[in-house]
Amino acid sequence: MRTTITLDPDTVLLVRQKMRVQGVSFKQAVNEAIRAGLGPAEQDAGTFRTPTAAMGIPSVNLDRALQLAADLEDDELIRKMRLGK
């Protein structure tokens, strides 16, 4: 299909760079860029997985985790004040 498009100046530079580096025509560079940007993403290429580990039975009641964090922060602030920091 033949069509007319208007490219932004930065896009033209990217297409021309691709043409120079890969030695392809303007048409090929634009078509490959469109395929890369609009085509289906490769699912295996960038899949990130976080490993999990059993942490055992909690030693504190986690129903009040935010309260515990606040208490620990208060204790640290008091310790620093006593040291003059």
PyMOL Python script that loads the backbone (N, CA, C, O; Angstrom):
from pymol import cmd

cmd.read_pdbstr("""\
ATOM      1  N   MET A   1       0.844  -1.174   0.000  1.00  0.00           N
ATOM      2  CA  MET A   1       0.000   0.000   0.000  1.00  0.00           C
ATOM      3  C   MET A   1       0.893   1.241   0.000  1.00  0.00           C
ATOM      4  O   MET A   1       1.875   1.304   0.740  1.00  0.00           O
ATOM      5  N   ARG A   2       0.569   2.172  -0.785  1.00  0.00           N
ATOM      6  CA  ARG A   2       1.340   3.407  -0.878  1.00  0.00           C
ATOM      7  C   ARG A   2       0.568   4.496  -0.140  1.00  0.00           C
ATOM      8  O   ARG A   2      -0.627   4.689  -0.362  1.00  0.00           O
ATOM      9  N   THR A   3       1.278   5.211   0.749  1.00  0.00           N
ATOM     10  CA  THR A   3       0.635   6.279   1.507  1.00  0.00           C
ATOM     11  C   THR A   3       1.659   7.354   1.823  1.00  0.00           C
ATOM     12  O   THR A   3       2.862   7.144   1.666  1.00  0.00           O
ATOM     13  N   THR A   4       1.179   8.500   2.266  1.00  0.00           N
ATOM     14  CA  THR A   4       2.062   9.602   2.648  1.00  0.00           C
ATOM     15  C   THR A   4       1.946   9.811   4.142  1.00  0.00           C
ATOM     16  O   THR A   4       0.844   9.903   4.682  1.00  0.00           O
ATOM     17  N   ILE A   5       3.097   9.886   4.814  1.00  0.00           N
ATOM     18  CA  ILE A   5       3.096  10.158   6.248  1.00  0.00           C
ATOM     19  C   ILE A   5       4.053  11.310   6.526  1.00  0.00           C
ATOM     20  O   ILE A   5       4.994  11.557   5.772  1.00  0.00           O
ATOM     21  N   THR A   6       3.792  12.001   7.618  1.00  0.00           N
ATOM     22  CA  THR A   6       4.685  13.073   8.046  1.00  0.00           C
ATOM     23  C   THR A   6       5.395  12.612   9.305  1.00  0.00           C
ATOM     24  O   THR A   6       4.747  12.299  10.303  1.00  0.00           O
ATOM     25  N   LEU A   7       6.721  12.566   9.269  1.00  0.00           N
ATOM     26  CA  LEU A   7       7.509  12.116  10.409  1.00  0.00           C
ATOM     27  C   LEU A   7       8.070  13.312  11.162  1.00  0.00           C
ATOM     28  O   LEU A   7       8.455  14.317  10.564  1.00  0.00           O
ATOM     29  N   ASP A   8       8.109  13.189  12.469  1.00  0.00           N
ATOM     30  CA  ASP A   8       8.749  14.209  13.295  1.00  0.00           C
ATOM     31  C   ASP A   8      10.257  14.168  13.037  1.00  0.00           C
ATOM     32  O   ASP A   8      10.792  13.130  12.648  1.00  0.00           O
ATOM     33  N   PRO A   9      10.939  15.288  13.250  1.00  0.00           N
ATOM     34  CA  PRO A   9      12.393  15.325  12.973  1.00  0.00           C
ATOM     35  C   PRO A   9      13.187  14.259  13.720  1.00  0.00           C
ATOM     36  O   PRO A   9      14.113  13.672  13.159  1.00  0.00           O
ATOM     37  N   ASP A  10      12.833  13.998  14.994  1.00  0.00           N
ATOM     38  CA  ASP A  10      13.576  12.981  15.743  1.00  0.00           C
ATOM     39  C   ASP A  10      13.335  11.588  15.181  1.00  0.00           C
ATOM     40  O   ASP A  10      14.223  10.736  15.221  1.00  0.00           O
ATOM     41  N   THR A  11      12.137  11.354  14.658  1.00  0.00           N
ATOM     42  CA  THR A  11      11.814  10.055  14.067  1.00  0.00           C
ATOM     43  C   THR A  11      12.591   9.855  12.775  1.00  0.00           C
ATOM     44  O   THR A  11      13.075   8.757  12.501  1.00  0.00           O
ATOM     45  N   VAL A  12      12.710  10.916  11.980  1.00  0.00           N
ATOM     46  CA  VAL A  12      13.482  10.842  10.733  1.00  0.00           C
ATOM     47  C   VAL A  12      14.926  10.459  11.039  1.00  0.00           C
ATOM     48  O   VAL A  12      15.521   9.641  10.339  1.00  0.00           O
ATOM     49  N   LEU A  13      15.485  11.059  12.092  1.00  0.00           N
ATOM     50  CA  LEU A  13      16.867  10.730  12.462  1.00  0.00           C
ATOM     51  C   LEU A  13      17.003   9.259  12.837  1.00  0.00           C
ATOM     52  O   LEU A  13      17.980   8.607  12.468  1.00  0.00           O
ATOM     53  N   LEU A  14      16.023   8.739  13.570  1.00  0.00           N
ATOM     54  CA  LEU A  14      16.073   7.321  13.954  1.00  0.00           C
ATOM     55  C   LEU A  14      15.984   6.413  12.727  1.00  0.00           C
ATOM     56  O   LEU A  14      16.707   5.421  12.628  1.00  0.00           O
ATOM     57  N   VAL A  15      15.094   6.757  11.797  1.00  0.00           N
ATOM     58  CA  VAL A  15      14.952   5.938  10.585  1.00  0.00           C
ATOM     59  C   VAL A  15      16.234   5.999   9.759  1.00  0.00           C
ATOM     60  O   VAL A  15      16.702   4.976   9.260  1.00  0.00           O
ATOM     61  N   ARG A  16      16.795   7.184   9.617  1.00  0.00           N
ATOM     62  CA  ARG A  16      18.037   7.318   8.834  1.00  0.00           C
ATOM     63  C   ARG A  16      19.199   6.568   9.506  1.00  0.00           C
ATOM     64  O   ARG A  16      20.047   5.992   8.825  1.00  0.00           O
ATOM     65  N   GLN A  17      19.228   6.581  10.830  1.00  0.00           N
ATOM     66  CA  GLN A  17      20.270   5.840  11.544  1.00  0.00           C
ATOM     67  C   GLN A  17      20.116   4.340  11.288  1.00  0.00           C
ATOM     68  O   GLN A  17      21.101   3.639  11.058  1.00  0.00           O
ATOM     69  N   LYS A  18      18.880   3.857  11.331  1.00  0.00           N
ATOM     70  CA  LYS A  18      18.635   2.440  11.065  1.00  0.00           C
ATOM     71  C   LYS A  18      19.040   2.090   9.639  1.00  0.00           C
ATOM     72  O   LYS A  18      19.608   1.026   9.391  1.00  0.00           O
ATOM     73  N   MET A  19      18.743   2.994   8.697  1.00  0.00           N
ATOM     74  CA  MET A  19      19.129   2.767   7.300  1.00  0.00           C
ATOM     75  C   MET A  19      20.644   2.646   7.174  1.00  0.00           C
ATOM     76  O   MET A  19      21.151   1.765   6.481  1.00  0.00           O
ATOM     77  N   ARG A  20      21.352   3.535   7.845  1.00  0.00           N
ATOM     78  CA  ARG A  20      22.811   3.563   7.749  1.00  0.00           C
ATOM     79  C   ARG A  20      23.427   2.320   8.406  1.00  0.00           C
ATOM     80  O   ARG A  20      24.305   1.676   7.832  1.00  0.00           O
ATOM     81  N   VAL A  21      22.961   1.997   9.604  1.00  0.00           N
ATOM     82  CA  VAL A  21      23.543   0.890  10.365  1.00  0.00           C
ATOM     83  C   VAL A  21      23.257  -0.461   9.700  1.00  0.00           C
ATOM     84  O   VAL A  21      24.145  -1.306   9.587  1.00  0.00           O
ATOM     85  N   GLN A  22      22.007  -0.651   9.263  1.00  0.00           N
ATOM     86  CA  GLN A  22      21.629  -1.951   8.712  1.00  0.00           C
ATOM     87  C   GLN A  22      21.741  -2.021   7.193  1.00  0.00           C
ATOM     88  O   GLN A  22      21.611  -3.091   6.598  1.00  0.00           O
ATOM     89  N   GLY A  23      21.984  -0.870   6.576  1.00  0.00           N
ATOM     90  CA  GLY A  23      22.112  -0.862   5.122  1.00  0.00           C
ATOM     91  C   GLY A  23      20.810  -1.208   4.416  1.00  0.00           C
ATOM     92  O   GLY A  23      20.814  -1.919   3.411  1.00  0.00           O
ATOM     93  N   VAL A  24      19.698  -0.707   4.939  1.00  0.00           N
ATOM     94  CA  VAL A  24      18.394  -0.987   4.334  1.00  0.00           C
ATOM     95  C   VAL A  24      17.804   0.291   3.754  1.00  0.00           C
ATOM     96  O   VAL A  24      18.289   1.390   4.023  1.00  0.00           O
ATOM     97  N   SER A  25      16.755   0.133   2.959  1.00  0.00           N
ATOM     98  CA  SER A  25      16.088   1.279   2.361  1.00  0.00           C
ATOM     99  C   SER A  25      15.198   1.976   3.388  1.00  0.00           C
ATOM    100  O   SER A  25      14.910   1.440   4.459  1.00  0.00           O
ATOM    101  N   PHE A  26      14.773   3.182   3.028  1.00  0.00           N
ATOM    102  CA  PHE A  26      13.867   3.945   3.887  1.00  0.00           C
ATOM    103  C   PHE A  26      12.597   3.137   4.150  1.00  0.00           C
ATOM    104  O   PHE A  26      12.126   3.052   5.284  1.00  0.00           O
ATOM    105  N   LYS A  27      12.058   2.555   3.101  1.00  0.00           N
ATOM    106  CA  LYS A  27      10.836   1.754   3.202  1.00  0.00           C
ATOM    107  C   LYS A  27      11.028   0.596   4.188  1.00  0.00           C
ATOM    108  O   LYS A  27      10.181   0.369   5.052  1.00  0.00           O
ATOM    109  N   GLN A  28      12.128  -0.128   4.060  1.00  0.00           N
ATOM    110  CA  GLN A  28      12.390  -1.252   4.965  1.00  0.00           C
ATOM    111  C   GLN A  28      12.541  -0.791   6.404  1.00  0.00           C
ATOM    112  O   GLN A  28      12.003  -1.415   7.318  1.00  0.00           O
ATOM    113  N   ALA A  29      13.270   0.298   6.611  1.00  0.00           N
ATOM    114  CA  ALA A  29      13.499   0.812   7.961  1.00  0.00           C
ATOM    115  C   ALA A  29      12.185   1.203   8.630  1.00  0.00           C
ATOM    116  O   ALA A  29      11.966   0.887   9.800  1.00  0.00           O
ATOM    117  N   VAL A  30      11.307   1.891   7.891  1.00  0.00           N
ATOM    118  CA  VAL A  30      10.017   2.308   8.449  1.00  0.00           C
ATOM    119  C   VAL A  30       9.142   1.088   8.728  1.00  0.00           C
ATOM    120  O   VAL A  30       8.527   0.998   9.791  1.00  0.00           O
ATOM    121  N   ASN A  31       9.083   0.153   7.787  1.00  0.00           N
ATOM    122  CA  ASN A  31       8.259  -1.039   7.995  1.00  0.00           C
ATOM    123  C   ASN A  31       8.730  -1.855   9.196  1.00  0.00           C
ATOM    124  O   ASN A  31       7.905  -2.325   9.980  1.00  0.00           O
ATOM    125  N   GLU A  32      10.046  -2.032   9.352  1.00  0.00           N
ATOM    126  CA  GLU A  32      10.568  -2.788  10.490  1.00  0.00           C
ATOM    127  C   GLU A  32      10.274  -2.075  11.810  1.00  0.00           C
ATOM    128  O   GLU A  32       9.958  -2.717  12.812  1.00  0.00           O
ATOM    129  N   ALA A  33      10.378  -0.748  11.805  1.00  0.00           N
ATOM    130  CA  ALA A  33      10.094   0.013  13.024  1.00  0.00           C
ATOM    131  C   ALA A  33       8.625  -0.119  13.416  1.00  0.00           C
ATOM    132  O   ALA A  33       8.298  -0.270  14.593  1.00  0.00           O
ATOM    133  N   ILE A  34       7.747  -0.062  12.422  1.00  0.00           N
ATOM    134  CA  ILE A  34       6.312  -0.207  12.714  1.00  0.00           C
ATOM    135  C   ILE A  34       6.015  -1.612  13.222  1.00  0.00           C
ATOM    136  O   ILE A  34       5.263  -1.775  14.183  1.00  0.00           O
ATOM    137  N   ARG A  35       6.592  -2.620  12.595  1.00  0.00           N
ATOM    138  CA  ARG A  35       6.378  -3.993  13.064  1.00  0.00           C
ATOM    139  C   ARG A  35       6.877  -4.179  14.501  1.00  0.00           C
ATOM    140  O   ARG A  35       6.217  -4.816  15.322  1.00  0.00           O
ATOM    141  N   ALA A  36       8.046  -3.617  14.787  1.00  0.00           N
ATOM    142  CA  ALA A  36       8.623  -3.761  16.129  1.00  0.00           C
ATOM    143  C   ALA A  36       7.762  -3.048  17.173  1.00  0.00           C
ATOM    144  O   ALA A  36       7.611  -3.537  18.293  1.00  0.00           O
ATOM    145  N   GLY A  37       7.205  -1.908  16.813  1.00  0.00           N
ATOM    146  CA  GLY A  37       6.418  -1.139  17.777  1.00  0.00           C
ATOM    147  C   GLY A  37       4.980  -1.603  17.916  1.00  0.00           C
ATOM    148  O   GLY A  37       4.400  -1.493  18.996  1.00  0.00           O
ATOM    149  N   LEU A  38       4.394  -2.120  16.844  1.00  0.00           N
ATOM    150  CA  LEU A  38       2.975  -2.473  16.876  1.00  0.00           C
ATOM    151  C   LEU A  38       2.713  -3.977  16.835  1.00  0.00           C
ATOM    152  O   LEU A  38       1.588  -4.420  17.063  1.00  0.00           O
ATOM    153  N   GLY A  39       3.737  -4.750  16.549  1.00  0.00           N
ATOM    154  CA  GLY A  39       3.565  -6.192  16.473  1.00  0.00           C
ATOM    155  C   GLY A  39       3.413  -6.809  17.852  1.00  0.00           C
ATOM    156  O   GLY A  39       3.589  -6.131  18.863  1.00  0.00           O
ATOM    157  N   PRO A  40       3.088  -8.091  17.894  1.00  0.00           N
ATOM    158  CA  PRO A  40       2.942  -8.765  19.192  1.00  0.00           C
ATOM    159  C   PRO A  40       4.271  -8.810  19.944  1.00  0.00           C
ATOM    160  O   PRO A  40       5.325  -9.055  19.357  1.00  0.00           O
ATOM    161  N   ALA A  41       4.203  -8.574  21.230  1.00  0.00           N
ATOM    162  CA  ALA A  41       5.413  -8.584  22.061  1.00  0.00           C
ATOM    163  C   ALA A  41       5.855 -10.013  22.310  1.00  0.00           C
ATOM    164  O   ALA A  41       5.036 -10.922  22.442  1.00  0.00           O
ATOM    165  N   GLU A  42       7.167 -10.192  22.371  1.00  0.00           N
ATOM    166  CA  GLU A  42       7.703 -11.507  22.699  1.00  0.00           C
ATOM    167  C   GLU A  42       7.542 -11.726  24.189  1.00  0.00           C
ATOM    168  O   GLU A  42       8.046 -10.939  24.991  1.00  0.00           O
ATOM    169  N   GLN A  43       6.852 -12.777  24.566  1.00  0.00           N
ATOM    170  CA  GLN A  43       6.550 -13.012  25.969  1.00  0.00           C
ATOM    171  C   GLN A  43       7.743 -13.542  26.749  1.00  0.00           C
ATOM    172  O   GLN A  43       7.884 -13.241  27.934  1.00  0.00           O
ATOM    173  N   ASP A  44       8.594 -14.316  26.116  1.00  0.00           N
ATOM    174  CA  ASP A  44       9.700 -14.934  26.834  1.00  0.00           C
ATOM    175  C   ASP A  44      10.902 -14.000  26.981  1.00  0.00           C
ATOM    176  O   ASP A  44      11.744 -14.210  27.854  1.00  0.00           O
ATOM    177  N   ALA A  45      10.986 -12.983  26.144  1.00  0.00           N
ATOM    178  CA  ALA A  45      12.188 -12.155  26.080  1.00  0.00           C
ATOM    179  C   ALA A  45      12.466 -11.395  27.366  1.00  0.00           C
ATOM    180  O   ALA A  45      13.605 -11.396  27.834  1.00  0.00           O
ATOM    181  N   GLY A  46      11.474 -10.749  27.950  1.00  0.00           N
ATOM    182  CA  GLY A  46      11.756  -9.907  29.094  1.00  0.00           C
ATOM    183  C   GLY A  46      10.993 -10.290  30.337  1.00  0.00           C
ATOM    184  O   GLY A  46      10.769  -9.447  31.206  1.00  0.00           O
ATOM    185  N   THR A  47      10.589 -11.536  30.444  1.00  0.00           N
ATOM    186  CA  THR A  47       9.806 -11.949  31.601  1.00  0.00           C
ATOM    187  C   THR A  47      10.674 -11.923  32.846  1.00  0.00           C
ATOM    188  O   THR A  47      11.742 -12.532  32.893  1.00  0.00           O
ATOM    189  N   PHE A  48      10.200 -11.213  33.843  1.00  0.00           N
ATOM    190  CA  PHE A  48      10.922 -11.112  35.101  1.00  0.00           C
ATOM    191  C   PHE A  48      10.152 -11.886  36.155  1.00  0.00           C
ATOM    192  O   PHE A  48       8.944 -11.711  36.310  1.00  0.00           O
ATOM    193  N   ARG A  49      10.845 -12.728  36.866  1.00  0.00           N
ATOM    194  CA  ARG A  49      10.208 -13.506  37.925  1.00  0.00           C
ATOM    195  C   ARG A  49      10.974 -13.285  39.216  1.00  0.00           C
ATOM    196  O   ARG A  49      12.204 -13.283  39.234  1.00  0.00           O
ATOM    197  N   THR A  50      10.230 -13.100  40.288  1.00  0.00           N
ATOM    198  CA  THR A  50      10.832 -12.930  41.599  1.00  0.00           C
ATOM    199  C   THR A  50      10.775 -14.268  42.321  1.00  0.00           C
ATOM    200  O   THR A  50       9.694 -14.835  42.486  1.00  0.00           O
ATOM    201  N   PRO A  51      11.918 -14.779  42.753  1.00  0.00           N
ATOM    202  CA  PRO A  51      11.893 -16.050  43.473  1.00  0.00           C
ATOM    203  C   PRO A  51      11.218 -15.880  44.832  1.00  0.00           C
ATOM    204  O   PRO A  51      11.331 -14.831  45.466  1.00  0.00           O
ATOM    205  N   THR A  52      10.530 -16.904  45.261  1.00  0.00           N
ATOM    206  CA  THR A  52       9.869 -16.872  46.561  1.00  0.00           C
ATOM    207  C   THR A  52      10.549 -17.850  47.502  1.00  0.00           C
ATOM    208  O   THR A  52      11.217 -18.791  47.074  1.00  0.00           O
ATOM    209  N   ALA A  53      10.365 -17.611  48.776  1.00  0.00           N
ATOM    210  CA  ALA A  53      10.953 -18.494  49.778  1.00  0.00           C
ATOM    211  C   ALA A  53      10.038 -18.535  50.992  1.00  0.00           C
ATOM    212  O   ALA A  53       9.417 -17.531  51.342  1.00  0.00           O
ATOM    213  N   ALA A  54       9.956 -19.687  51.627  1.00  0.00           N
ATOM    214  CA  ALA A  54       9.177 -19.810  52.850  1.00  0.00           C
ATOM    215  C   ALA A  54       9.907 -19.078  53.969  1.00  0.00           C
ATOM    216  O   ALA A  54      11.115 -19.245  54.134  1.00  0.00           O
ATOM    217  N   MET A  55       9.193 -18.280  54.726  1.00  0.00           N
ATOM    218  CA  MET A  55       9.811 -17.491  55.783  1.00  0.00           C
ATOM    219  C   MET A  55       9.456 -18.005  57.179  1.00  0.00           C
ATOM    220  O   MET A  55       9.829 -17.405  58.187  1.00  0.00           O
ATOM    221  N   GLY A  56       8.742 -19.101  57.220  1.00  0.00           N
ATOM    222  CA  GLY A  56       8.400 -19.679  58.514  1.00  0.00           C
ATOM    223  C   GLY A  56       7.207 -18.994  59.151  1.00  0.00           C
ATOM    224  O   GLY A  56       6.527 -18.179  58.527  1.00  0.00           O
ATOM    225  N   ILE A  57       6.968 -19.340  60.404  1.00  0.00           N
ATOM    226  CA  ILE A  57       5.850 -18.773  61.148  1.00  0.00           C
ATOM    227  C   ILE A  57       6.275 -17.408  61.687  1.00  0.00           C
ATOM    228  O   ILE A  57       7.357 -17.285  62.260  1.00  0.00           O
ATOM    229  N   PRO A  58       5.434 -16.374  61.509  1.00  0.00           N
ATOM    230  CA  PRO A  58       5.818 -15.050  62.000  1.00  0.00           C
ATOM    231  C   PRO A  58       5.943 -15.024  63.520  1.00  0.00           C
ATOM    232  O   PRO A  58       5.166 -15.662  64.231  1.00  0.00           O
ATOM    233  N   SER A  59       6.925 -14.283  64.002  1.00  0.00           N
ATOM    234  CA  SER A  59       7.134 -14.197  65.450  1.00  0.00           C
ATOM    235  C   SER A  59       6.345 -13.052  66.067  1.00  0.00           C
ATOM    236  O   SER A  59       6.314 -12.911  67.290  1.00  0.00           O
ATOM    237  N   VAL A  60       5.705 -12.233  65.235  1.00  0.00           N
ATOM    238  CA  VAL A  60       4.855 -11.141  65.722  1.00  0.00           C
ATOM    239  C   VAL A  60       3.515 -11.220  64.999  1.00  0.00           C
ATOM    240  O   VAL A  60       3.405 -11.826  63.934  1.00  0.00           O
ATOM    241  N   ASN A  61       2.514 -10.607  65.588  1.00  0.00           N
ATOM    242  CA  ASN A  61       1.191 -10.579  64.985  1.00  0.00           C
ATOM    243  C   ASN A  61       1.213  -9.587  63.820  1.00  0.00           C
ATOM    244  O   ASN A  61       1.341  -8.381  64.036  1.00  0.00           O
ATOM    245  N   LEU A  62       1.088 -10.088  62.589  1.00  0.00           N
ATOM    246  CA  LEU A  62       1.172  -9.238  61.412  1.00  0.00           C
ATOM    247  C   LEU A  62      -0.129  -8.506  61.112  1.00  0.00           C
ATOM    248  O   LEU A  62      -0.190  -7.718  60.169  1.00  0.00           O
ATOM    249  N   ASP A  63      -1.171  -8.757  61.905  1.00  0.00           N
ATOM    250  CA  ASP A  63      -2.410  -8.014  61.738  1.00  0.00           C
ATOM    251  C   ASP A  63      -2.196  -6.544  62.064  1.00  0.00           C
ATOM    252  O   ASP A  63      -2.933  -5.683  61.584  1.00  0.00           O
ATOM    253  N   ARG A  64      -1.202  -6.260  62.868  1.00  0.00           N
ATOM    254  CA  ARG A  64      -0.892  -4.885  63.276  1.00  0.00           C
ATOM    255  C   ARG A  64       0.498  -4.479  62.787  1.00  0.00           C
ATOM    256  O   ARG A  64       1.249  -3.835  63.519  1.00  0.00           O
ATOM    257  N   ALA A  65       0.841  -4.851  61.561  1.00  0.00           N
ATOM    258  CA  ALA A  65       2.176  -4.591  61.036  1.00  0.00           C
ATOM    259  C   ALA A  65       2.489  -3.100  60.977  1.00  0.00           C
ATOM    260  O   ALA A  65       3.608  -2.693  61.288  1.00  0.00           O
ATOM    261  N   LEU A  66       1.525  -2.286  60.585  1.00  0.00           N
ATOM    262  CA  LEU A  66       1.774  -0.851  60.512  1.00  0.00           C
ATOM    263  C   LEU A  66       2.012  -0.263  61.906  1.00  0.00           C
ATOM    264  O   LEU A  66       2.860   0.613  62.079  1.00  0.00           O
ATOM    265  N   GLN A  67       1.272  -0.741  62.880  1.00  0.00           N
ATOM    266  CA  GLN A  67       1.481  -0.267  64.254  1.00  0.00           C
ATOM    267  C   GLN A  67       2.858  -0.688  64.751  1.00  0.00           C
ATOM    268  O   GLN A  67       3.543   0.089  65.417  1.00  0.00           O
ATOM    269  N   LEU A  68       3.264  -1.911  64.432  1.00  0.00           N
ATOM    270  CA  LEU A  68       4.590  -2.391  64.808  1.00  0.00           C
ATOM    271  C   LEU A  68       5.674  -1.516  64.173  1.00  0.00           C
ATOM    272  O   LEU A  68       6.639  -1.139  64.838  1.00  0.00           O
ATOM    273  N   ALA A  69       5.516  -1.196  62.888  1.00  0.00           N
ATOM    274  CA  ALA A  69       6.497  -0.357  62.202  1.00  0.00           C
ATOM    275  C   ALA A  69       6.569   1.025  62.846  1.00  0.00           C
ATOM    276  O   ALA A  69       7.656   1.576  63.019  1.00  0.00           O
ATOM    277  N   ALA A  70       5.421   1.580  63.198  1.00  0.00           N
ATOM    278  CA  ALA A  70       5.400   2.894  63.843  1.00  0.00           C
ATOM    279  C   ALA A  70       6.082   2.838  65.206  1.00  0.00           C
ATOM    280  O   ALA A  70       6.826   3.751  65.567  1.00  0.00           O
ATOM    281  N   ASP A  71       5.835   1.783  65.956  1.00  0.00           N
ATOM    282  CA  ASP A  71       6.477   1.633  67.268  1.00  0.00           C
ATOM    283  C   ASP A  71       7.999   1.531  67.130  1.00  0.00           C
ATOM    284  O   ASP A  71       8.739   2.145  67.898  1.00  0.00           O
ATOM    285  N   LEU A  72       8.453   0.758  66.156  1.00  0.00           N
ATOM    286  CA  LEU A  72       9.889   0.621  65.932  1.00  0.00           C
ATOM    287  C   LEU A  72      10.511   1.953  65.506  1.00  0.00           C
ATOM    288  O   LEU A  72      11.618   2.294  65.923  1.00  0.00           O
ATOM    289  N   GLU A  73       9.788   2.694  64.677  1.00  0.00           N
ATOM    290  CA  GLU A  73      10.292   3.997  64.254  1.00  0.00           C
ATOM    291  C   GLU A  73      10.361   4.959  65.441  1.00  0.00           C
ATOM    292  O   GLU A  73      11.324   5.713  65.578  1.00  0.00           O
ATOM    293  N   ASP A  74       9.341   4.929  66.294  1.00  0.00           N
ATOM    294  CA  ASP A  74       9.349   5.779  67.493  1.00  0.00           C
ATOM    295  C   ASP A  74      10.530   5.440  68.393  1.00  0.00           C
ATOM    296  O   ASP A  74      11.210   6.336  68.895  1.00  0.00           O
ATOM    297  N   ASP A  75      10.775   4.150  68.597  1.00  0.00           N
ATOM    298  CA  ASP A  75      11.896   3.728  69.431  1.00  0.00           C
ATOM    299  C   ASP A  75      13.225   4.233  68.855  1.00  0.00           C
ATOM    300  O   ASP A  75      14.098   4.672  69.603  1.00  0.00           O
ATOM    301  N   GLU A  76      13.376   4.173  67.528  1.00  0.00           N
ATOM    302  CA  GLU A  76      14.608   4.632  66.893  1.00  0.00           C
ATOM    303  C   GLU A  76      14.764   6.146  67.036  1.00  0.00           C
ATOM    304  O   GLU A  76      15.868   6.636  67.273  1.00  0.00           O
ATOM    305  N   LEU A  77      13.671   6.882  66.892  1.00  0.00           N
ATOM    306  CA  LEU A  77      13.732   8.341  67.055  1.00  0.00           C
ATOM    307  C   LEU A  77      14.120   8.720  68.484  1.00  0.00           C
ATOM    308  O   LEU A  77      14.917   9.635  68.692  1.00  0.00           O
ATOM    309  N   ILE A  78      13.564   8.026  69.452  1.00  0.00           N
ATOM    310  CA  ILE A  78      13.915   8.286  70.846  1.00  0.00           C
ATOM    311  C   ILE A  78      15.378   7.997  71.103  1.00  0.00           C
ATOM    312  O   ILE A  78      16.053   8.750  71.805  1.00  0.00           O
ATOM    313  N   ARG A  79      15.872   6.896  70.530  1.00  0.00           N
ATOM    314  CA  ARG A  79      17.289   6.533  70.701  1.00  0.00           C
ATOM    315  C   ARG A  79      18.182   7.617  70.107  1.00  0.00           C
ATOM    316  O   ARG A  79      19.173   8.004  70.727  1.00  0.00           O
ATOM    317  N   LYS A  80      17.848   8.113  68.917  1.00  0.00           N
ATOM    318  CA  LYS A  80      18.663   9.151  68.280  1.00  0.00           C
ATOM    319  C   LYS A  80      18.613  10.452  69.073  1.00  0.00           C
ATOM    320  O   LYS A  80      19.622  11.146  69.195  1.00  0.00           O
ATOM    321  N   MET A  81      17.446  10.781  69.610  1.00  0.00           N
ATOM    322  CA  MET A  81      17.327  12.023  70.405  1.00  0.00           C
ATOM    323  C   MET A  81      18.206  11.936  71.648  1.00  0.00           C
ATOM    324  O   MET A  81      18.842  12.919  72.028  1.00  0.00           O
ATOM    325  N   ARG A  82      18.243  10.783  72.273  1.00  0.00           N
ATOM    326  CA  ARG A  82      19.062  10.600  73.470  1.00  0.00           C
ATOM    327  C   ARG A  82      20.549  10.731  73.151  1.00  0.00           C
ATOM    328  O   ARG A  82      21.336  11.171  73.988  1.00  0.00           O
ATOM    329  N   LEU A  83      20.923  10.344  71.933  1.00  0.00           N
ATOM    330  CA  LEU A  83      22.323  10.445  71.515  1.00  0.00           C
ATOM    331  C   LEU A  83      22.656  11.830  70.973  1.00  0.00           C
ATOM    332  O   LEU A  83      23.816  12.122  70.681  1.00  0.00           O
ATOM    333  N   GLY A  84      21.651  12.676  70.838  1.00  0.00           N
ATOM    334  CA  GLY A  84      21.865  14.029  70.333  1.00  0.00           C
ATOM    335  C   GLY A  84      22.034  14.108  68.836  1.00  0.00           C
ATOM    336  O   GLY A  84      22.672  15.037  68.341  1.00  0.00           O
ATOM    337  N   LYS A  85      21.490  13.175  68.110  1.00  0.00           N
ATOM    338  CA  LYS A  85      21.607  13.179  66.641  1.00  0.00           C
ATOM    339  C   LYS A  85      20.408  13.827  66.004  1.00  0.00           C
ATOM    340  O   LYS A  85      20.335  13.919  64.779  1.00  0.00           O
TER     341      LYS A  85
END
""", "prot")
cmd.dss("prot")
cmd.show_as("cartoon", "prot")
cmd.util.cbc("prot")
cmd.orient("prot")
